[in-house]
Amino acid sequence: MSTKKLTAEEEMYLPLMGHALDGDVKSFESVANEQNKEIDINCGNEYGSAFLIIASENGHANMVAYLLGKGAIVDKPSKLGFTALCCAAARNHLDTLRLLLEKGADPNCQPYDEGEFAFPLYMAAVKNYAEVCELLLQFGANVNQNVMVLLLFKWQLKKNTLRSLRCCKPRLLRRGKSKGRR
């Protein structure tokens, strides 16, 4: 079995990807400064995930702020069409999400494969991240952009309400029985 030999450019960016993954700004900056070439802050791995997407997916708001300060494109999609905002929303990284939105990320971004994957509000609703949904809505996420989101959002709310009622019901019954005994 042969392994693919990395190009010089891939070897140069590999440690930077690792530091973005870890959220280690000092090491990222140190490695970037050691390179004799100018670093393309928007380059991506084999999936097209740029440093910003990797840092956002892992909730490293400090790294996201650094990368944006260095000129990272806030809405640059991966090869699958995911942006840093999609990844932060899907992983419930509220601080990272807020930072991206404040820096102009589009809360209504659509991946390239519009039928299979959904935009950030849909992802957050699927995973029942209420705070993420609220934040996206505050920044203009369009609930009507996809009917499925609205239906799913309502279903999730209904599901949570039912779950809460099931949890409270035994306590309410116990209270009623104890009141009846007095």
N, C-alpha and C positions, 0 to 999 in steps of 0.2 A: 504494500500500500504506500503510495507516494503522497507526500504532503506538498501543498502549494507553497512555493517560495514567495515571501512577501517582497513587494517592490520597496525601493528606498523611501518613497513617500509614505507607504503604509507603515513601515518601520518607524518613521518619524512621528506619525500620528498615534500609533498604538499606546505609548505611555500617556499621551494627553487624554485619550479616551478613558483610560483607567482612572486618571485623576478626576475627570468629569463624573465618572461613575461613583467615585468615592466622595465627591464634593470637596476635594482638597485644592483650594484656590492657590495656596502658596506653592505647592508642588507643581501645579499646572503652569503657573506663571514662571517658575524656575526653569522647567523644561522648555517652555516656549521661548524664554530668553536665551537659553543655551543653543538653540537652533540658529544656524547662520542664515537661514531663509526666513522670509516672512510667513507666518502661520496663517492659513486660511481658516478663520474662526467659524466658517459655515460649512466646512467639509464634513462629509458623512462616512459612516462605516459601510460595510457591504450592503446594508439595508437602507442606506441613505439617512440614517439617524445621525444628525449633527450633535456636536457637544451639548448644545442647548437642550435638545430632546432627551439625551441621556441624563443630564443633570436634573431636568424637570421630572422625568419618570421616577427618579429616585428621591425627589423632594428636597434637593439641595438648593434652597433659595439663595444662599450666599454665592454659590457658583453661578446660578442663573443671573444674578445681578452683575457679577463680574463679566460674564460672557456678553450680556446685553450692553454693558459699558464698553466692551471691546468691539462692538459692531455686529454682534450676532443678529440675524434676521429673525424677528419674533415669530413670524408665521411660516417659516420655511418648513415644508412638509418632508417627511421621509418618503421612500419609494412606495410605501403603502398608503401615503397620504396623511399620515398622522403628524400633527404639529406638537410642539412642546405643551400647548394648552390642553390638547386631547389627552396627552400622557399624564399631566398633572391632575386633570379632572378624573381620569380613570383610576388613579391611585389615591385619591382623596388627600392630595397635598395642598392644603388650603393656603399656606403662606406663599408657596410657589405660584399657585394659581392667581392669587391676588396681585403679585408682582407682575406676572405676565399680562394680566388684564390692564393694570395701571400703565404698562409700557406699550399698550395699544394692540395686544393680541385680539384677534377676532373671535368673539364667543360663538359665532355662527359658522365657523369654518367647516367645510365639508371635505372629507377625504376624497381621493380620486375615485375610489370604488364606492360610489354613493349608495349602492343597493345593499352592500354587505356590512359596511361599518358605518357608524353614526357619528354625529358631531358631539362635542363635549357635554351638552345638557343631557342628551340621550344616554351617554355612557354613565354619567353621574346618577341619573334616574334609575338605570338598570341595577346599579350597585347600591341604590338607596342611600346616597350621600346627600342628605338634605341640605347641609350647609354649603356644599359645592353648588347644588342647584340654585340656592338662594343667591349666592355670589354671582353666578353666571347670569341670572335674571337681572340682578342689579346693574350689570354691565351690558345689558341689552340683548341677552340671548333670546331668540325668538321661539317661543313655545309652538307657534303655529307653523314653523318651518317644516315640521314633519308630524303628521297626524299621529303617528305611532308614539311619538314622545308624549303627547298629551294623554293618550290612552294609558300608556305605561306609567306615567307620573301619577295619574288618578288611581291606577291599580295598586301602585306601591303605597300611596297614602291610605287607601282602603285596607290593604293588607296590614299596615302598621296599626291602624285604628282597631282592627279586629284582634290583632295580637295583644294590644294594650288592654282591650276589654276582657280577653281571656285571662290575662294576668290579674286583672283587678277583680274579676267576678268572684273567685273564692273568698277574697277579703271582704267584699261587699256582702256575700252570703253569711260569712262568719259574724259580721257586724249585726246583720239583721237577726240572726239567731240569738246573739247575746242580748240584744235589745228586747227580744221577745221573752226572754227568761226573767228579766227584771221585774 
